[in-house]
Amino acid sequence: MQAAALDHRDANASVMQFLSELIHTTRTREKKLSFELRDQLMSTMLRPKGPILMSTLITASIFSLSTCSLPNVADVLLEFMLVDRQ
């Protein structure tokens, strides 16, 4: 959670890319990843930690991140919205 608020351009971009790809993996229809594994990832990691991560990302975007980091944060927020709108 703390890595989402890093105010270092390259570090933040790497963390945001990782989170975006991780969330995207849960909704893809690729044959490589079974449904059970994707569902387990959602139920054990993303659903319980999702609200905290969203709050951290929004707070960091408003108060601490530079403007060059905001597109990467937006990608993560979009992936969350595409997966689950709760």
N, C-alpha and C positions, 0 to 999 in steps of 0.2 A: 504494500500500500504506500509506503514511504517513497518508493522509487518513482511513483507516478508524479510526485511533486518536485522532482529534480529540476533545478534551474540550470542545467548544462545542456546545450543544444544537442550534441551527439548522443549523450547518455539518455536524454529524454526521448529522442527519436527512436532509439533502439528499444527502449521499454514500451513505448506506444506501439511500435510495429509488432513486437512480441504479443502484446495484449490483443491487438486487433486480429492477428492471425490465429491466436488461441480461440478467441470468441468466434471467428469466422469458421473455424474447423468444426464447431459444434452444430453448425447449420448446413454444411455442405452435404451433398449427396454422393460424394465419392465412394467408390466401392472399397477403397483401401481401409477405411475406418468403419468399423461396425457400429450399428446404431446403439448397441449396449454400451460401448466405450464412450461414445459421444454423450449419451444420456447420463452416464456416471460422471463424466467431467462436468456437465451442467449441474447435476444435483449435489455434488460434493464440493465444487469450487465456486462456480460462477453465481449460482442462486444465493448461497449464504453470504458470500463476500461482495456480491454485486452492488447492493445499495451503498455500502461503505466506500467501494471503489468509485462509484459514480459521484458521491459527495466529495471525495478527495479530489477527483479530477476537476469538478466544477469549482471548488474552492481554490485549488491551485491555479486554475485558468484565470480566475478573477484577481487573485492577490499576489501570486508569485511567479508565474511563468511568463516568459517573454512572448511577444506576439508571433515569433517564428515557430513556436511550439504548438500554437493553437490548432493548425490544420491536423496535426497528428492526434491531438486529443479529440478533435471532432470525428476522426475516423473511428476511434475506439467507442465513442458515444453512439455513433451510427450503428456500429456492429451490435452493440448492446440492444439498441432499439429494434434492429432487425431480428434478433434472437427472441427477445421476450419483452413485451411492453408493460410489464407489471411495475 
